[in-house]
Amino acid sequence: MHTVQYTIPLATEAPIQILDVTETVREHHRQSGIRNGSLTLLSQHTTAFINLNEREPRLQVDMLTHLKRLVPRDGDYRHNEAPVDGRDNAHAHLMGLFMNASETLPILDGELCLGQWQSIFFIELDGPRPERRLIAHFTGSRE
C-alpha cells in the first residue's frame, strides 16, 4: 500500500468562482503512480469547497446564479457583526452548508472513476483570494 499527497495551490479572482481542477488532479494522479485505490480531495478552507458536476458553461452560470439567490451577500447575518478576519463572509459560510469540503474517488486500473460528464470543481465562495489550497491524497497499489 502506497500513499502520496500533493498540495495544489490555487488563486481565485471573483467573489464566487468555479474552477475546473480535473486536469490538474489527473496530472497529480499520473505522478502518484497509483493504479488501484482511492483519491481523497480536501479543501482546507471554510469558504471554498469541492464538487463533482458537469462542465458546461451555461450550467456553471446557473450554479452561480442559484448560489447567489440561495444565500444573498447582503443578508442580515450576525457573523458579519464581528468577522474574525475582517471579511463580511457569513453568506459564504452559509452557502458552504450545502457543499462538501472533501470528495473521495475510486481509482481502478490506473483511471480516476469519474462519470462521463463529471468534472472536479473547486468552488470559491469568498474571493477573490490569492492563496487557496487543495490537498490530493492518493492511497493504493502501484501494480
C-alpha positions as a Markdown table, in Angstrom:
| # | Residue | x | y | z |
|---|---|---|---|---|
| 1 | Met | 0.0 | 0.0 | 0.0 |
| 2 | His | 1.4 | 3.4 | -1.0 |
| 3 | Thr | 0.3 | 6.9 | -0.1 |
| 4 | Val | 1.2 | 10.0 | -1.9 |
| 5 | Gln | 0.0 | 13.5 | -1.1 |
| 6 | Tyr | 0.1 | 16.7 | -3.1 |
| 7 | Thr | -0.8 | 20.3 | -2.2 |
| 8 | Ile | -2.4 | 22.1 | -5.2 |
| 9 | Pro | -2.1 | 25.9 | -4.8 |
| 10 | Leu | -5.0 | 27.9 | -6.3 |
| 11 | Ala | -5.8 | 31.5 | -6.7 |
| 12 | Thr | -9.3 | 33.0 | -7.3 |
| 13 | Glu | -10.3 | 36.2 | -9.0 |
| 14 | Ala | -14.0 | 36.5 | -8.3 |
| 15 | Pro | -16.3 | 36.6 | -5.2 |
| 16 | Ile | -17.8 | 33.3 | -6.2 |
| 17 | Gln | -15.9 | 31.3 | -8.7 |
| 18 | Ile | -16.0 | 27.7 | -10.1 |
| 19 | Leu | -12.5 | 26.4 | -11.0 |
| 20 | Asp | -12.3 | 23.2 | -13.0 |
| 21 | Val | -9.3 | 21.3 | -11.5 |
| 22 | Thr | -9.9 | 18.0 | -13.2 |
| 23 | Glu | -6.8 | 18.0 | -15.4 |
| 24 | Thr | -4.6 | 19.2 | -12.6 |
| 25 | Val | -5.9 | 16.4 | -10.4 |
| 26 | Arg | -5.4 | 13.9 | -13.2 |
| 27 | Glu | -1.8 | 15.1 | -13.6 |
| 28 | His | -1.1 | 14.5 | -10.0 |
| 29 | His | -2.7 | 11.1 | -10.2 |
| 30 | Arg | -0.3 | 10.2 | -13.1 |
| 31 | Gln | 2.6 | 11.4 | -10.9 |
| 32 | Ser | 1.4 | 9.3 | -8.0 |
| 33 | Gly | 1.7 | 6.1 | -9.9 |
| 34 | Ile | -1.4 | 4.7 | -8.0 |
| 35 | Arg | -3.2 | 2.1 | -10.2 |
| 36 | Asn | -5.8 | 0.8 | -7.8 |
| 37 | Gly | -7.0 | 2.6 | -4.7 |
| 38 | Ser | -8.6 | 5.9 | -3.9 |
| 39 | Leu | -8.1 | 9.7 | -4.1 |
| 40 | Thr | -9.3 | 12.0 | -1.4 |
| 41 | Leu | -9.5 | 15.7 | -2.2 |
| 42 | Leu | -9.8 | 18.1 | 0.6 |
| 43 | Ser | -10.3 | 21.9 | 0.6 |
| 44 | Gln | -8.6 | 23.3 | 3.6 |
| 45 | His | -11.0 | 26.2 | 3.8 |
| 46 | Thr | -14.3 | 27.0 | 5.4 |
| 47 | Thr | -15.5 | 29.1 | 2.4 |
| 48 | Ala | -14.2 | 27.0 | -0.5 |
| 49 | Phe | -15.4 | 23.5 | -1.4 |
| 50 | Ile | -15.1 | 20.5 | -3.7 |
| 51 | Asn | -17.8 | 19.5 | -6.1 |
| 52 | Leu | -18.3 | 16.9 | -8.8 |
| 53 | Asn | -20.6 | 18.2 | -11.6 |
| 54 | Glu | -20.9 | 18.7 | -15.3 |
| 55 | Arg | -18.6 | 21.2 | -17.1 |
| 56 | Glu | -20.9 | 23.2 | -19.3 |
| 57 | Pro | -20.6 | 27.0 | -19.4 |
| 58 | Arg | -24.3 | 27.7 | -19.1 |
| 59 | Leu | -24.7 | 25.3 | -16.3 |
| 60 | Gln | -21.9 | 27.0 | -14.4 |
| 61 | Val | -23.7 | 30.3 | -14.8 |
| 62 | Asp | -26.8 | 28.7 | -13.5 |
| 63 | Met | -24.8 | 27.4 | -10.5 |
| 64 | Leu | -23.5 | 30.8 | -9.6 |
| 65 | Thr | -27.0 | 32.4 | -10.0 |
| 66 | His | -28.5 | 29.7 | -7.8 |
| 67 | Leu | -25.9 | 30.2 | -5.0 |
| 68 | Lys | -26.4 | 33.9 | -5.0 |
| 69 | Arg | -30.2 | 33.6 | -4.8 |
| 70 | Leu | -30.0 | 30.9 | -2.1 |
| 71 | Val | -27.9 | 33.0 | 0.3 |
| 72 | Pro | -27.6 | 36.7 | -0.7 |
| 73 | Arg | -24.4 | 38.5 | 0.2 |
| 74 | Asp | -26.3 | 41.4 | 1.8 |
| 75 | Gly | -28.3 | 39.4 | 4.3 |
| 76 | Asp | -28.6 | 40.4 | 7.9 |
| 77 | Tyr | -26.0 | 37.9 | 9.3 |
| 78 | Arg | -24.7 | 38.0 | 12.9 |
| 79 | His | -21.3 | 36.7 | 11.8 |
| 80 | Asn | -20.7 | 39.9 | 9.9 |
| 81 | Glu | -21.1 | 42.0 | 13.0 |
| 82 | Ala | -17.6 | 40.8 | 14.2 |
| 83 | Pro | -15.9 | 38.8 | 11.5 |
| 84 | Val | -12.7 | 37.0 | 12.5 |
| 85 | Asp | -10.6 | 38.2 | 9.5 |
| 86 | Gly | -12.4 | 41.4 | 8.7 |
| 87 | Arg | -14.3 | 39.9 | 5.8 |
| 88 | Asp | -18.1 | 40.1 | 5.7 |
| 89 | Asn | -18.4 | 36.5 | 4.6 |
| 90 | Ala | -21.3 | 34.9 | 6.5 |
| 91 | His | -23.0 | 34.3 | 3.2 |
| 92 | Ala | -20.0 | 32.2 | 2.1 |
| 93 | His | -20.1 | 30.1 | 5.2 |
| 94 | Leu | -23.8 | 29.6 | 4.9 |
| 95 | Met | -23.6 | 28.5 | 1.2 |
| 96 | Gly | -21.0 | 26.0 | 2.4 |
| 97 | Leu | -23.6 | 24.2 | 4.4 |
| 98 | Phe | -24.8 | 22.7 | 1.1 |
| 99 | Met | -21.3 | 21.6 | -0.1 |
| 100 | Asn | -18.5 | 19.2 | 0.7 |
| 101 | Ala | -15.0 | 20.1 | 1.9 |
| 102 | Ser | -13.9 | 16.7 | 0.6 |
| 103 | Glu | -14.6 | 14.1 | -2.0 |
| 104 | Thr | -13.3 | 10.5 | -2.4 |
| 105 | Leu | -12.9 | 8.9 | -5.8 |
| 106 | Pro | -12.0 | 5.3 | -6.6 |
| 107 | Ile | -9.0 | 4.6 | -8.8 |
| 108 | Leu | -9.4 | 1.5 | -10.9 |
| 109 | Asp | -6.8 | 0.2 | -13.5 |
| 110 | Gly | -5.0 | 3.5 | -13.4 |
| 111 | Glu | -8.0 | 5.7 | -14.0 |
| 112 | Leu | -10.0 | 8.0 | -11.8 |
| 113 | Cys | -13.5 | 6.7 | -11.7 |
| 114 | Leu | -15.3 | 9.8 | -12.9 |
| 115 | Gly | -18.6 | 9.5 | -14.8 |
| 116 | Gln | -18.8 | 10.6 | -18.5 |
| 117 | Trp | -20.0 | 14.1 | -17.7 |
| 118 | Gln | -18.2 | 14.6 | -14.3 |
| 119 | Ser | -15.5 | 17.1 | -13.7 |
| 120 | Ile | -13.9 | 18.1 | -10.4 |
| 121 | Phe | -14.5 | 21.7 | -9.3 |
| 122 | Phe | -13.0 | 23.9 | -6.6 |
| 123 | Ile | -15.7 | 26.3 | -5.6 |
| 124 | Glu | -14.7 | 29.6 | -4.2 |
| 125 | Leu | -17.4 | 31.4 | -2.1 |
| 126 | Asp | -15.4 | 34.2 | -0.5 |
| 127 | Gly | -13.0 | 35.5 | -3.1 |
| 128 | Pro | -11.0 | 36.8 | -4.6 |
| 129 | Arg | -8.3 | 35.0 | -2.7 |
| 130 | Pro | -4.6 | 34.9 | -3.8 |
| 131 | Glu | -3.9 | 31.8 | -1.9 |
| 132 | Arg | -6.0 | 28.7 | -1.6 |
| 133 | Arg | -5.0 | 25.0 | -1.1 |
| 134 | Leu | -6.4 | 21.7 | -2.3 |
| 135 | Ile | -5.0 | 18.5 | -0.8 |
| 136 | Ala | -4.9 | 15.5 | -3.1 |
| 137 | His | -4.2 | 12.3 | -1.1 |
| 138 | Phe | -3.7 | 9.1 | -3.1 |
| 139 | Thr | -3.8 | 5.7 | -1.5 |
| 140 | Gly | -3.4 | 2.3 | -3.1 |
| 141 | Ser | -1.2 | -0.1 | -5.1 |
| 142 | Arg | 1.1 | 0.8 | -8.0 |
| 143 | Glu | 0.6 | -2.6 | -9.7 |
